[in-house]
Amino acid sequence: MCKHTMVYFNSLPFLLLQYSVFSCVGNEKILCVCVANGRVKFRVEGEFEATLTVMGDDPDIPWRLLKLEILVEDKETGDGRALVHSLQVNFIHELVQARLCADEKPLQDMYNCLHSFCLSLQLEVLHSQTLMLIRERWGDLVQEERYVPAKYLTLTVWNQQVLGRKTGTASVHKVTIKIDESDGSKPLQISHEPPLPACDSKLMERAMKIDHLSVEKLLIDSVHARSHQKLQELKAILKTSNPSDNSFIETALPTLVVPILEPCGRSECLHIFVDLHSGMFQPMLYGLDQAMLDDIEKTINDDMKRIISWLQQLKFWLGEQRCRQSVKHLPTVCSDVLHLSNSTSHPVGNLSKHKLFIKLTRLPQYYIVVEMLEVPSNPTALQYKYSFLSVSQLDGEDGPMCAQLLQHFKPNLEHLVQDTTGRGTRPGTKRKAMPGDQGDPEPKKPKRSGEMCAFNKELAHLVAMCDTNMPFIGLRTELSNMEIPNQGVQVEGDGSSHAIRLLKIPPCKGVGEETRRALERSLLDSTIRLQGRNNRTWVAELVLANCPLNSTHSKEQASTRHVYLTYENPLSEPVGGRKVVEMFLNDWNAISQLYQCVLNFSRALPEMPSFLSLFSEVRLYNYRKLVLCYGTTRGSSVTIQWNSNSQRFHLALGTVGPNSGCSNCHNIILHQLQEMFNKNPNVMQLLQVLSDTQAPLNAINKLPTVPMLGLIQRTNTAYQCFSILPQSPTHIRLAFRNMYCIDIYCRSRGVVAIRDGAYSLFDNTKIVEGFYPAPGLKTFLNMFVDSNQDARRRSVNEDDNPPSPVGVDVMDSLMNQLQAPQQPQTMRGGAGGVYPPLTSPPPNYHANVTPSPSMMPTQSPGALDPSSPYATVSPSHRGQWPGSPQVSGPSPGARIHGMSPGNPSLHSPIPDPHSPRAGTSSQVMPTSMPPPRKLPQRPWAASIPTILTHNALHVLLLPSPTPCLVPGLAGSYLCSPLERFLGSVIMRRHLQRIIQQEANLSIVNSNEPGVIMFKTDVLKCRVALNPKNYQTLQLKVTPENTGPWSPEELQVLEKFFETRVAGPPFKYNTLNAFTKLLGAPTNILRDCVRIMKLELFPDQAAQLKWNVQFCLTIPPSAPPIAPPGTIAVVLKSKMLFFLQLTQRIPVPQEPVSIIVPIVYDMATGLTQQADIPRQHSSSGAAALMVSNILKRFNELHPTRQGECTIFASVHELMANLTLPPGTRQ
């Protein structure tokens, strides 16, 4: 009995049973014999299990088979079901029982019978697995050659002829599974044809057993062993070619790993697999083209010896890939071929067959050529040879390239790479990648991680050195070509950087000789370096001393200044080309131009007026730009720079400090300031202009410039309220609604001169096209002249009515006497000509008219302040009023030699066909009469400038409440006095045209200047500017005869006109609607006046629930009867008008407002709501309630003959209307 036999003795009665078992069982294949409970279990793993017993103690009693179980399983294809049917098991049970009774060795016979059956069953299972394997997975890769049930099964694999891949002498490999006929007790036997090689004992052992009962695993073990054999044969070929071959075989997946170029990383090795299904070699190399891999596969499968030639080709390919990877992250482009027009005649044509061209992208005209050469003594090594190549384009960028210089690098590159000082010049080497250099006799497997063997550090260092040094060489060449002396390329920073130091910078054109010498003396050093990783950024460092200006910047307090100029090399230009030198010279020219201005400014600083010293400061001067801060708080800034592209100075305005983020008031004259500075680059003059114009421009910037709708009869046309039109740095033109024009001239000592810009600068009898004179402007402006200008105000009569002319020489003598006291204040001109002497008298307005004695102490607006640096007036240019840079020549009066009070036609402007002429009275009032006095208006008066202080200009231009009006009567539109005056003049102009169009109104002639008189059937009306302030239009109404009008009603009508009709925002349709009301019947007009009274004085009707507003134009929230802004009063057989009712509620709440269109029928006397479709449900509910109240009122109060019910109905509505919560218009 074998050692695995287990015998259990339970009790003495079973000793005889044990003896019978041991005497009958002699087969060692019965792995388990178990005796227990009067039974014996025979078990053979993977085949069967039988349970027997004997029925007595007599040895002749036969064995009784109690239970039989077949243990053969098919785990792959059986799906867990039994392979033998129960009927078959019963038949076998009966057969075995019969043989147990008849045979001399019953147990031995039982084993032979069951073992033979199980082997046949196992062979059948393997056959079934083969069929399924062929059908589902392997297909033609495995074939069933022959199957004889209960005898053998023969399979063929790697049949190249069947696969259609016949490759030479490849044989067919067979695997046979059979039952041993000579010894039936043995398990299934495995045989291979041809026999398996004795390569690996473990592989052999796995391929010769099938106890797992899996045909696929058997086939895999078989081909695995054969694959190992094929790889061993291939390795032997490599060993024959290279005795130091370091290839090795991996058994997990049959693979031959062949190092191509040593030292070699794992990813660089050629991996040759054996396909377990087909037995074919399959090469794999990372990065290799698939077409080449297919060629290698076909070649080595046909003839394994041809792998040697492929390894030689792959060696050069891998060497090229290593070079590409080494410069992958450097600014290069690699190519195998470079098309050159002279390659046949140039030495570049004699280079090695295996080479790589590396183009330096920052230096596109330069290449590094890498040649790869064989090492005879080592098949897995390469020799690298490096060369430098320069090319040129023959015909521009698209032309062919031509090779210029080909130079081999010197053979000391390895030493240079290890040298940290970097003192070497152009390096070079020939490197051999040989494993013998390592001094390691034992071959090592390729590295798996952290592989650095593929990095060509010599090539990377060479590219980096060329990329760093060649730009300097190109820059030095360009400097030499442009004749700029320099010290050549210098090594700095312990050999880590390079620089070019300039010895002298060429002088700039357009700069004075004195400035050149001063700048050359202050320049201590000039160095150009490369900066940044991309090597495209050049930095020029200038070290300068003796700065002419002291700024308040903290970084500009040292004795020397460092100026850094940065240049980005264009991508289209080679690094270090001519473009960089040109940009540097342009910047040097900009520095020189600005330095000349600063130098002149510094020389004039000792003579700068004290007010300018307090007004401005030098915030920054870094030789590239000059930043000046100015203003009372130094919150505004101006930056002066030279623009090399336009060859002009460029000014930039901004704000600093607490004002940062606000707009600079000088932005509106930036263009004019820039033009002035480029004509005369005088910093002192610029500061003087900024000082003279800052306060006026701050006031001008407050004017409204947003376009508005509804100002004229066409409501959809937008008009800009004020248009700011700078004419020069000191001359600002204001256009009001494209109709009136105001010229403002900024002067020194805090004053401005204002005139009517509608008059020509050259002839005040001519009018500028597109503008109209503003009547009364001179009188209006004189209301803002302060007490120091009283003398000027007293001479207004002489402006309107000039005295008799005298000789020009008398005028000149008087002006000289006036100028004499001011001569000591004239500053001596500086070296830069900042303060030229004021040698001419102030220009007069009428050169041939003797001025009034009261005019003598007052400086004429044409006269420039002696302290002004830009006021240079010569006798030959007397009369340069208004001081605009575009205007020069004699004054307007001097151009008209026949002008005199006796010829008023010469003084009259072109009359407007739609407006009355101003009064033509030519009264001459005594000049000695003390003010106040009534001044007659003359057309030329407004063309003579009025001098105002800056404070007065602020009052004139800043929004303020309307004077002389009760705050409750003033409208919500806040505007400036100038806008109120011009708006009133426009409204007066509109009124004249409306009177001519209205049939119910008729004009009444008036001799009063600026007064319009007209009448209706019952009223006489007079419209004129308020004589106290000239900012409102006033209506004076007088009844034609004694009638129902009370003084209070007339006063309400006049106040309503002044505050609601002719006031801001000065709309044409508002005035037109009011004139229509004036032409209405008396009873209707009186009811409308009573409604106006409720609007003007809402507190007098405290018992009402609503406030009322008489809408003269249709508001935007009105029912859609007409566009918003249209006239809201229609007077025919019926009268249509609109009211806006606003609910009286406590202040914290938002009031409710509704628009009520009302129709009054003159024939029936009924007042009701107009029937207009509503769009919103809430407004529709409010309209229904209004309509019901009016209907109920008409029913309760029948109309009487001649009675108007408008006011009574509106009063009823205001007293009784109650809207539900949430109602809005």
Disulfide bonds with the S-S distance in Angstrom:
none
